[in-house]
C-alpha cells in the first residue's frame, strides 16, 4: 500500500496543508500513500518567525546530511532534488503546483501503526513560498472569534494493488483548528478514551473516525471519488 498526502495552506484564496494521521488508511498489502499540502502562516509575528527559523535550521541540516523520506519500509536520507509536480486538488482549488517529497511528520507517525511501506508528502509551491519569505505578513483576524480568513485543505490518497481510497479534510484558520484538535486530544486522554498507552501517533491512540467527527464544524472530512 502506498500513501500520498497533499496539503494546501494560506496565501491567496486557498492553500494546501498537512493531514491528520487519523486520515490514514491501511490495506492488506503494501502500497503508496500520497499526501499534498501547504502550511498556514502563524497567528503572530513571533510565532511566524520562530517557525521559519526552525524551517531554515531544518533546511541547513538537510543540505549537509540529506533529506529524510520513508520508502521500502524504512526511513532513509537522500540528497535528491525535490521535483515540482502538479496535483489535481478537489474543487474549488483545482490543479496546483506542489513540491514533491516535502517531508512532514507523516513519514514517522503513519508507519508507526499502519503497514504502509511508502509515504509520500507534498506541499503547494505557494504555501512553501509564503513560509520561506520573511516579508509574508501574519494572518489578520477576520471574525469575532479571532480567526483569519485563510483556509486549508489536506488531500489524502491511499493505494493498494489496483484499489484507491481518497479523503479530503478542509477548514478555516489551521491554527484555530489545531487548538480544537489539542483540546479534544487532551480531553480524551484525561477521560480514558484511548485505545493504547505510551508514545503513539494520534491515529493509533484515538478512534480515528470518532475523533475527526468531534472536530466538526472546525474541520470537515469527506471521501472523494
KOLZAZA-380727 format. One record per atom (N, C-alpha, C, CB): residue in one letter; x, y, z. Coordinates in steps of 0.05 Angstrom, whole numbers, plus 5000, padded with zeros to 4 digits. Glycine has a CB too. Layout:
<pts>
AXYZ
...
</pts>
This chain:
<pts>
X501749765000
X500050005000
X501850255000
X498150005025
X501050444985
X502550694984
X500750924993
X503650744955
X501851115007
X500351335018
X501451605007
X500351335049
X499651764997
X500552034988
X498852245001
X500252054957
X500052445011
X498652665024
X499352925012
X499252665055
X497353085005
X497853344993
X496553555011
X496753354965
X497853785014
X496853985032
X496954265020
X498453985057
X494954425027
X494754695017
X494354885040
X492554724995
X495355125039
X495155305062
X494455585055
X497655305077
X495155795071
X494256065067
X495956215046
X494356215092
X494956435038
X496456605019
X494656735001
X498556435004
X493356594983
X491456704965
X488656624973
X492056624936
X487256504954
X484456424961
X484356174978
X482856384935
X486055984971
X486155734986
X488955634987
X484255524973
X489655455006
X492355355008
X492255055016
X493855515029
X494554935012
X494754655020
X496154625047
X496354494999
X495354425062
X496654385088
X496954095095
X495054525109
X497954055120
X498553795129
X496153635141
X500653805149
X495653365134
X493353205143
X493753065169
X492752995123
X491752985183
X492052845209
X492552545204
X489552875225
X494152425222
X494652135220
X492051985219
X496452045243
X489952095231
X487451945231
X486251915204
X485452095249
X487252055184
X486252035157
X487451795142
X486652285141
X489451675154
X490951465140
X489151215138
X493451395154
X489751055117
X488350805113
X490350585111
X486550815089
X489550345117
X491350115115
X490149905098
X492150005143
X491849755084
X490849535067
X492249285074
X491149605038
X491349065063
X492548805069
X495348785056
X490748585059
X495748925034
X498248915020
X499549195020
X497948804992
X502249205019
X503549465018
X502649624994
X506549425017
X502849894997
X502050064975
X503350344978
X499050094973
X502050544968
X503250814970
X501251014980
X504250904943
X502051174999
X500251385009
X501251655000
X499951375040
X499651814987
X500452074979
X498952284993
X500052104949
X500352485002
X499052705015
X500252965006
X499352675046
X498653155000
X499653414990
X498553635007
X498953454961
X500153825014
X499054045030
X500854275031
X498553945057
X499954475045
X501454725049
X501154815077
X500654935029
X502854985086
X502655075114
X501655355116
X505355045127
X500055415136
X499055685140
X501055855154
X496455675156
X500556105153
X502256285169
X501456285198
X502256575157
X503256345215
X502556335243
X500956575251
X505056315260
X499656555274
X497756765283
X499157015291
X496056665305
X501656995301
X503057235310
X505857245297
X503257245340
X506957485296
X509557525283
X511757355296
X510257815283
X511757355323
X513757195336
X513656905330
X513557245366
X511156795330
X510856515324
X511656455295
X507956425328
X510956645277
X511656605249
X514756605246
X510456825232
X516156785259
X519056805257
X520256555269
X520057055271
X519156465292
X520256225304
X519955975286
X518956175331
X517655955274
X517055735256
X518955745232
X514155735247
X519355975221
X521155995198
X524055945205
X520856275185
X524856025230
X527555975239
X527955665240
X528056095267
X525955525250
X526155235250
X526355115222
X523755115265
X524755235204
X524855145176
X527655185164
X522755295159
X528855415170
X531555465159
X533555275172
X532355755165
X533255215198
X535055035211
X534854755198
X534555015241
X532454675193
X532054405180
X533254405152
X529054335179
X532954625138
X534054645111
X537054625112
X533154905097
X538254765131
X541154755134
X542154475140
X542054945156
X540654335158
X541354065165
X541153885141
X539653955188
X538953925125
X538553755101
X540753795081
X535753825089
X541854035080
X543854085059
X546453925065
X544554385058
X546853855090
X549353705097
X548853415101
X550553825122
X546653335114
X546153055120
X544052935101
X545253025148
X542653095086
X540752985067
X537853015078
X541352705061
X535952995060
X533152995067
X532252715076
X531353095043
X530052705091
X529152445101
X526552375086
X528652455132
X526152115081
X523752015069
X523251735080
X523952015038
X520751635076
X520051365084
X519351205059
X517751365105
X521051015052
X520650855028
X521650575033
X522150975004
X520350375020
X521150095023
X521150005052
X523850045010
X519350125068
X519050035096
X521150145115
X519149745097
X522550355108
X524550465127
X525050755121
X527150305124
X525950895142
X526851175139
X529551175126
X526851325166
X530051365108
X532651385095
X533151675088
X532751215070
X535751745087
X536552015079
X537352015050
X538952115097
X536952245037
X537652265008
X538352555002
X535352164991
X539752584980
X540552854971
X539152924944
X543552874968
X537052784937
X535752834912
X534353104912
X533652614907
X534253234889
X532853484887
X529853424888
X533453634860
X528353614900
X525453574903
X524053674877
X524253724928
X522453504864
X521253584839
X518753764843
X520353334823
X518153924823
X515754084823
X513753924806
X516254374812
X511553854818
X509453684805
X506853844804
X509153414820
X504953734790
X502253844791
X500353644803
X501253924762
X498653734822
X496753554835
X493853664831
X497453534865
X492053484823
X489253564819
X487653574845
X487853374799
X487853794859
X486253824884
X483253834877
X487154074899
X481653754896
X478753784891
X477854074887
X477153654915
X475654114874
X474554384871
X473954494898
X472054374853
X474154754902
X474654964881
X477655014876
X473355214888
X479454874889
X482354924886
X483354854858
X483854784907
X482754604850
X483654514824
X486554454824
X482954724803
X487754414800
X490554344798
X492454554809
X491254294768
X494454474824
X496354654836
X499154534834
X495654714866
X501154704831
X503954624832
X504654544860
X505854844820
X505954314864
X506754224891
X509754144890
X504953994900
X510954154914
X513654064917
X513553774926
X515254234938
X514453594908
X514353314915
X516453234935
X514753144890
X515853054953
X517752964973
X518253164995
X520252894960
X516353354999
X516553545021
X515953405047
X514653795016
X517953315061
X517653135084
X516253285107
X520253025093
X514253145118
X512853235142
X512753015163
X509953345135
X511353055185
X511352855207
X510152585198
X509852965230
X508552585177
X507252335169
X509152105163
X505652395144
X511652165155
X513551955149
X514251795174
X516052065136
X513651915198
X514251775223
X511651665236
X515651965243
X509551835237
X507151765251
X505551545237
X505352005255
X505351555211
X503751355196
X504951075197
X503351445167
X507451045190
X508550765191
X508750655219
X511250765178
X508550825239
X508750725267
X506450545274
X508950955286
X504250555260
X501950385268
X500450275244
X500050535285
X501350335219
X500050225196
X502050085178
X498550445180
X501249865165
X503149715148
X503449845120
X502249425144
X504650075120
X505050225095
X508050255089
X503650515097
X508950145067
X511850145062
X512850415050
X512549935043
X511050575039
X511850825026
X509951045034
X512050784996
X511051265043
X509451505049
X510651745034
X509451565080
X508951875018
X509852105002
X508252345010
X509652044972
X509552565016
X508152805024
X509053035006
X508652875053
X507153215000
X507753444983
X506553694995
X506653394954
X507553924986
X506454174995
X506254364971
X508254305017
X504154524970
X503854704948
X506154904947
X501154854949
X506954984923
X509055174920
X508455444933
X509655214890
X505855524931
X505155784943
X505555784973
X502155854936
X504655564986
X504955555015
X507855545024
X503455305026
X509455385010
X512255375016
X513655645012
X513655155000
X512855784991
X514056044985
X513356245008
X513056154958
X510856235017
X509956405039
X511656365064
X506956375045
X512156105070
X513656035094
X516556135092
X513655735099
X517656125068
X520456195065
X520956495063
X521656065041
X518756645057
X519056935052
X518757095078
X516957035031
X520857225088
X520657375113
X518757615111
X523457465121
X518057695087
X516257915083
X513257835085
X516758055057
X512757575087
X509957485089
X508657585114
X509857175087
X506457735113
X505257845137
X503757635152
X503358075130
X503457665179
X501857475194
X498957485187
X502257525224
X497457275191
X494557285184
X493057475202
X493357005187
X491057605191
X489557805206
X486857685215
X489058065189
X486057745240
X483357655249
X481157755230
X482857745278
X479157585225
X477057655206
X474257605217
X477457515180
X474057495241
X471357455253
X471457505283
X470357165247
X469257475296
X469057535325
X470657345342
X466157535334
X471457115331
X473056925346
X476056955341
X472256635338
X476757155325
X479557205320
X480757035299
X481157165345
X479156875285
X480156705264
X480856875239
X478156485257
X482856785224
X483556915199
X481756805177
X486556875192
X481856925154
X480256835131
X481656615116
X479557075113
X484056545124
X485556335110
X484156065112
X488356315121
X484355905091
X483255645091
X485455435087
X481055615069
X484855185094
X486754975090
X485354725079
X488354905116
X486954565065
X485854325053
X488054105053
X484854375024
X487253865062
X489053645062
X487853415045
X489653545092
X489253335025
X488353135007
X489952875011
X488553224977
X488652655018
X490052415025
X489152185006
X489552335055
X491052054994
X490451834976
X491951584986
X491251904947
X490551364988
X491751104995
X491350914972
X490550995022
X493450794963
X493250604941
X494450334949
X494850704916
X492950114942
X493849844948
X493049674925
X492649744975
X495049564912
X494449404888
X493049574867
X492749164896
X490749484858
X489249644839
X487149814851
X488049464818
X487049834877
X484949984891
X485950254902
X483749824914
X484150444904
X484950704914
X482750814932
X485550894891
X483450944954
X481651084971
X482651364975
X481250934999
X480751564975
X481551834977
X479751984996
X481551974950
X480852165013
X479252325031
X480452605033
X479152195060
X478752805038
X479653075039
X478753205066
X478553245015
X480553335079
X479953485103
X480353785097
X481653395128
X478453945105
X478654235100
X477454395122
X477354305073
X478354645124
X477254825144
X478355105141
X477854715172
X477855265162
X478755545162
X480555595185
X476255735163
X482755735180
X484755805200
X485855555214
X483555995221
X487955445203
X489055195213
X490055215241
X491355105195
X490855455250
X491755485278
X489455475297
X493255755281
X487155585290
X484755565307
X483855275307
X482555745296
X483955135285
X483154855283
X485054685300
X483054765254
X487654755300
X489554605316
X488954625346
X492354695310
X487954855355
X487254885383
X484954695390
X486455185389
X482954675373
X480754495377
X481754205378
X478554525356
X483554145361
X484653875360
X486153805386
X486553845336
X487753995396
X489253945420
X487453905444
X491154175425
X485354075446
X483454045468
X482053775467
X481454275468
X481153695443
X479853445441
X481653205449
X478853405412
X484153225441
X486053015448
X486552995478
X488753055433
X486953225491
X487353225520
X484953125534
X488153505530
X482553205525
X480053115538
X479752815537
X477653255526
X480452705514
X480152415511
X482152265528
X480452335482
X484552375530
X486652235547
X485752245576
X489352375543
X484852475586
X484152505614
X481652335621
X483552795620
X479952285602
X477552125608
X477851835600
X475152245594
X480251755593
X480751475587
X479751375560
X479651305608
X479151555542
X478051475516
X480351435496
X476051675505
X482051245502
X484351185485
X484450885480
X487051275498
X485850815459
X485950525451
X488750405456
X485250495422
X490650565465
X493350465471
X494550645491
X495050445445
X496950575501
X498350735520
X501250785511
X498350605548
X502650965524
X505351025516
X505551225494
X506750775509
X507851225481
X508351415459
X507051295433
X511451455454
X505051435423
X503551335400
X502751575383
X501151175408
X502151525358
X501151735340
X498151765346
X501651665310
X497051995338
X494252045342
X492451845329
X493552325332
X493251745305
X491651545291
X491551285306
X492751505264
X493551225324
X493550975338
X492250995366
X496450885342
X492551225379
X491551245406
X488551315408
X493151455421
X487451425387
X484651505387
X483051355366
X484351805383
X480451345371
X478651245350
X478551455328
X475751185361
X479851395305
X480251595284
X477651715274
X481851475262
X475751555265
X473251675255
X471751845276
X471351455245
X471651745301
X470351905322
X471752165328
X470151735347
X474452145328
X476052395333
X475552605312
X479052325334
X475552515287
X475052705265
X472252825266
X475552575238
X470352665273
X467552765275
X467352975297
X465552535280
X468952935319
X468853125341
X469953395334
X470353005365
X471553405313
X472753665305
X470853835288
X475253615289
X468653715279
X466653865264
X465354075282
X464553675251
X464754315273
X464954425246
X467654555240
X462754615241
X469654525257
X472254655253
X473754535230
X473954645278
X473454265227
X474754125205
X472653935194
X477253965215
X472253935168
X470453745155
X472153545139
X468553895136
X471253295141
X472653075127
X470652935110
X474052875147
X471352885085
X469452745067
X471052575047
X467652955052
X469852345040
X471152175020
X470852304992
X469851895019
X472752244975
X472752344947
X472852114928
X475052554942
X471652144905
X471851924885
X474651904873
X469851984862
</pts>
